[in-house]
C-alpha cells in the first residue's frame, strides 16, 4: 500500500492479503501505521471509477 502522510512524505507499507483485497484504487480514509508497519485503514469513501 502506498500513501502520502500528513507531512507530504511518501510511504510504502506491506499489507496482509486479507486486508489488501478489501482496498481498491480510489479509496480514501485514515491509515494507521508505526514506522513501516501497517496497522489499520478506515475507509471514509471512494473516488473509484465505475
Order of alpha helices (4+ residues) and beta strands (2+ residues): beta-beta-alpha-beta-beta
